[in-house]
Amino acid sequence: MMKKISMFLLVILITSFIIPASVSAASEDEVKLTVIHVNDAHGRTAAEPYISQMAADLKSRGENVLVLDAGDRLHGQTAVNLSKGESAVEIMNAVGYDAMITGNHDYNFGVDRLKELSGMMNFPLLAANVIDSNGQLLFKPYEIFKMDKITAGVFGIATPETLTKSDPRIVGGLIFTDPAETAAETVSVLKAEGCDIIIALVHLGDEEPTAPEHKSDALADIKGIDVIIDGHNHTLYENGRNIGNTLITQTDGHSQHIGIIEITVSGSAVSKTASVINIQETTLPADEAVTAVIEKWEKSVEDIISVVVGNTPVHLEGARELVRTEETNLANLLTDSMRHATGADFAFLTGGNIRASIEAGNITMGDVLNVLPFSNLLVTVELNGADIIKILEHGISKYPEETGQHIQVAGIMFKFDPDSQEGQRVVNVFMADGSIFDENKKYTVSTIDFLAAGGDGYEMLMNGLNLTYYGGDAEAFVDYLTTNPVIFSEPEGRVKIISTSVAEENPKTEENPETKVNNNSLKINITVCGVLLLCIASKKKENTVI
C-alpha cells in the first residue's frame, strides 16, 4: 500500500514540474506584432501625431511594430496639393511609416512626380501589379521586415480602377495586372523567403460598383495571406471582418480613425484581432515633433486659405454619400458656375469631383480648394442630343450605389427610373428654361477636362467636337460667386427619381428652378482676391476622381 502511495506522489511531483515547463515554453515561443494603419487620408493629417507617438511608445518597450498606409495620401488638401505631394511625404517620414500602397489619387500629379515622391520617402512605395510602358514594375512589389523573432512580408496591390478614376492622359500608359493572380504569385515568393506573417496592403475596396475580381475579397481565399489592409471606398470596420482565415480591415478615411491590428504567432498558429481609435475621442499623447512639421506646412498656405471670398447663410452640401447619389445645392451651384464661365447650354459634373461641404458663414479660399482640390480645367464640347442622353444614362447607371460617376447637372432637367432596362432609365428630359430638348440638335456642353478625356467611364464625351479649354474649376467658382447668385437651401429638382421601389419620387414641383419664386432662397455677397485667382489659374492638368 505504501509503495502505491509513493508511486502516486511521484507521478504528481513529476507532473507538477512538466506542465508549467510546457506552458512556459509556449509563452516564450509566442511572438506578437502590432500593425498601425490608415487609408484614404487625402492629405489630411489629424491622426499622424498620435500614430507616431503610439509607435514610438510600443517600440520603446521592445515590441514589434509596423506602420502602414493603404493609399490615397498624396493629394487632397491645399498644402499637399500646392507642394505636389511633398508635404505628405515629409510628414510620413517624420511619423516613421514602414510602407505604403499607391492609391488612385496618388497618381494625380503624374507618374513621373509619383516616382519623385517615392524617392523622397524613407519607406517603400509598393505596387506589385502596376507595370509601366516599358513592361517594368513601376514600384517595389513587396518588402520583408525581419523583427525580433518574426519575419513579416508586406506586399502591395493597387486598384485597376485607377485607369478610369484617374485622368487617362496621366495613367493611360500603365498596366494593372489581375489583383488576385498577382497576389498569389507574390505570396509564393514571400513564403519561400520564410515570412511568418504575410500582409496584403491594398487599395481595392470591397463595395459596389467595383468589379468582384478587383475587390479585396478576391484575395481572401489565397492561402498564406493573414491580413488584408484595404482602402479606396472609405469603409469603417471597427473590428475588421473575416473571410476564412484572413482578416480584412479598413479605417474609413480622412485621418479620422487609426487602425490597430494585433497579430500573435505561436508555433504554426496565427491569431489576429482588429480595432480602431477615433481621433475625435482619443486621449492618446501626440508627438510634438510631428505636430511641428504639420504646422509648418499649414502655415505655408495660411495666406491663401484664410482669405474670405464669400459668405453663405445656408449649409452647402457636399457630403460624399450625398453628392454621389443625389442632387445637392452645392452641386447645383458648382455646375451653374461652369455654365457661367463658358456660356454652355449644359454643364455636367460628377459627385466624385466634389470633395467637401461648405458651412454657413464666410467662404474662404481654403473652403473652395477643399471642395475642388483637383485643379481641373473647364472645357466645352459640342454634342448632339442623343449623346447627351447617353451621358445622363451613364451618370445614373449605378444608382443607388454611391459612385464617383454620379452626375450633377445645370441647364437641363430630367427624371430617371432605376428599375427600367439599362440604357432606357432616363425619361422626360427638358431644358431648364422650359424649352424643348431635341435629341437631333447640337448643344454646347461644359464639363471638366478629366471627364472630357473619358474619365469615370464618360467615353461618350470624347465624341464631342470643337473641344475648347477655359480656366480652372475653382477659379470659375470664385468668379461666379461675385455675381451674387441665388442659393437654394435645398436641391431644386433638376434630377428626379420616378421609381417608388427604390425611393420616393422627389416631391418638388415641375416649375423651372431659374424662374421660381425665391421665398426659400438666399443670396451671398462676395469679396474676391484677384491674386488668388491667378494662383488657381496657374494650377493645370493635375486632375482625378473618386
Secondary structure, DSSP 8 states (H G I E B T S, - for coil): -HHHHHHHHHHHHHHHHHHHHHHHHHHHH-EEEEEEEE---TT--TTHHHHHHHHHHHHHTT-EEEEEE-S--SSSSHHHHHTTTHHHHHHHHHHT--EEE--GGGGTT-HHHHHHHHHH-SS-EE-TTEE-TTSSBSSBSEEEEEETTEEEEEEEEE-TTHHHHB-HHHHTT-EE--HHHHHHHHHHHHHHTT-SEEEEEEE--SSTTS-GGGSGGGGTTSTT--EEE--SS--B-SS-EEETTEEEE-B-STT-EEEEEEEEEETTEEEEEEEEEETTT------HHHHHHHHHHHHHTHHHHT-EEEEESS-B---HHHHTTS--HHHHHHHHHHHHHH--SEEEEEGGG----B-SEEEEHHHHHHHSTT--EEEEEEEEHHHHHHHHHHHHTTTTS--TT-EEEESEEEEE-TTS-TT--EEEEEETTS----TTSEEEEEEEHHHHTTGGG-GGGGG-EEEEEEEEHHHHHHHHHTT--EEESS--SSEEE--TTTS----S-SS-TTTS--TTEEE------HHHHHHHHT--S--B--
